[in-house]
Amino acid sequence: GRDQLWLAGDLVNRGPQSLETLRYVRALSLQMGDRLKVVLGNHDLHLLALAHGVRKPALTPSMQEVLDAPDRAGMALPPDPRAVALAAHVEIAAVRGIGDS
């Protein structure tokens, strides 16, 4: 089989270089094709919501830089549907776990 690389969420907003990170991941996706899998974390989902006008909270400088980038559309990786389902499941599990006794 061919090796796969799984990136496990929070690609953005974990330091000042979110834009550079997304550009690097985009370059990897062009090289690896469907062998690159991305699990979206809560920060990634938040950025997608901001980019699509679903949310309008205060932005961190690194997220604003991504939204203002002229090549931002080219950085939208089509995530593996299983990865989105996994991210949604983990997010729901985390939210439901808060305050449950």
C-alpha positions as MATLAB code, in Angstrom:
seq = 'GRDQLWLAGDLVNRGPQSLETLRYVRALSLQMGDRLKVVLGNHDLHLLALAHGVRKPALTPSMQEVLDAPDRAGMALPPDPRAVALAAHVEIAAVRGIGDS';
ca = [
       0.000    0.000    0.000;
       0.823    3.619   -0.241;
       1.606    5.642    2.858;
      -0.926    8.181    4.096;
      -0.424   11.300    6.172;
      -3.164   12.318    8.589;
      -3.118   15.869    9.970;
      -5.005   15.913   13.233;
      -6.808   19.228   13.443;
      -6.192   22.768   14.603;
      -4.053   23.673   11.615;
      -4.846   27.346   12.303;
      -4.699   29.633   15.308;
      -2.020   27.662   17.133;
       0.631   30.297   16.651;
       1.273   33.274   14.398;
       1.783   31.312   11.158;
      -1.682   30.009   10.262;
      -1.465   31.281    6.695;
       1.956   29.721    6.115;
       0.723   26.457    7.614;
      -2.287   26.334    5.273;
      -0.079   27.111    2.269;
       2.245   24.292    3.289;
      -0.668   21.876    3.694;
      -1.992   22.936    0.282;
       1.409   22.169   -1.281;
       1.408   18.777    0.466;
      -2.075   18.038   -0.876;
      -0.921   18.763   -4.421;
       1.961   16.311   -3.947;
       0.104   13.598   -2.066;
      -3.413   13.780   -3.468;
      -5.841   11.519   -1.661;
      -3.075   10.137    0.548;
      -3.273   13.317    2.654;
      -6.151   13.285    5.158;
      -7.131   16.256    7.287;
      -9.188   15.953   10.447;
     -10.714   19.347   11.140;
     -10.286   20.663   14.658;
     -12.429   23.233   16.414;
     -10.161   26.093   15.286;
     -10.384   24.930   11.665;
     -14.180   24.671   11.865;
     -14.299   28.136   13.445;
     -12.246   29.589   10.583;
     -14.532   27.946    8.011;
     -17.561   29.442    9.784;
     -15.930   32.890    9.703;
     -15.005   32.528    6.033;
     -18.587   31.635    5.117;
     -20.193   34.358    7.221;
     -21.733   31.976    9.722;
     -19.918   33.589   12.649;
     -18.671   37.140   13.209;
     -16.672   37.104   16.467;
     -13.408   38.887   17.115;
     -10.564   37.451   15.050;
      -7.051   36.655   16.059;
      -4.404   38.276   13.839;
      -3.402   34.920   12.315;
      -7.006   34.093   11.366;
      -7.554   37.550    9.896;
      -4.405   37.080    7.815;
      -5.852   33.857    6.375;
      -9.193   35.503    5.573;
      -7.441   38.447    3.892;
      -5.053   36.298    1.818;
      -5.585   36.598   -1.944;
      -5.017   32.850   -2.339;
      -7.312   31.758    0.500;
      -9.757   29.980   -1.850;
      -6.955   27.709   -3.057;
      -6.234   26.630    0.501;
      -9.656   25.120    1.126;
      -8.829   21.443    1.190;
     -11.691   19.084    0.523;
     -11.533   17.047    3.724;
     -12.148   13.344    3.771;
     -15.825   12.863    4.755;
     -14.780   10.363    7.424;
     -12.481   12.986    8.911;
     -15.297   15.538    9.111;
     -17.552   12.964   10.772;
     -14.788   12.133   13.240;
     -14.200   15.809   14.024;
     -17.933   16.385   14.499;
     -18.175   13.333   16.753;
     -15.227   14.446   18.887;
     -16.619   17.996   19.117;
     -20.042   16.724   20.169;
     -18.489   14.345   22.664;
     -16.403   17.170   24.143;
     -19.374   19.527   24.411;
     -21.662   16.871   25.896;
     -18.985   15.916   28.405;
     -18.853   19.386   29.961;
     -20.958   19.533   33.085;
     -22.212   15.944   32.766;
     -21.909   14.088   36.011;
];
